[in-house]
Amino acid sequence: MASHPRPVSPHLEIYRPQLTSVTSILHRITGGFLSVGILPLVYWLIAAASGPDAFNQAQALAGSIVGRIFLFLWTGAFFYHLLNGIRHLAWDAGWGYELPAVYRTGWTVLIGTVVLTILAWVLGYWARGNV
């Protein structure tokens, strides 16, 4: 049986990233990051239930520069996944399939993520200073 050469399907190195592909990939990445991020949260809750020494150790870890960077990224992943999940619910309802709406909601999710993440951290520090 003769083999016919088939054209190779274009792949990631052929296409330039588009907003739709980037938001899809980010949704999967943030979902995974949120799943992994539950482990430090569970550690913190167990430490809180274990007593003051364990809790102080967990607080010191969360308050370190690495801990704060992780928490900041986890907050951003949470807001991105939340907003993009709402976008997906709108699609499930049949709204927003037109190309202009897809791009408008995609940019809204990205900008909303940045705004909500910064707002959460600013309000968190403000509340901490006024408590």
Secondary structure, DSSP 8 states (H G I E B T S, - for coil): -----------TTTS---HHHHHHHHHHHHHHHHHHHHHHHHHHHHHHHH-HHHHHHHHHHHHSHHHHHHHHHHHHHHHHHHHHHHHHHHHHTT---SHHHHHHHHHHHHHHHHHHHHHHHHHHHHHHHH-
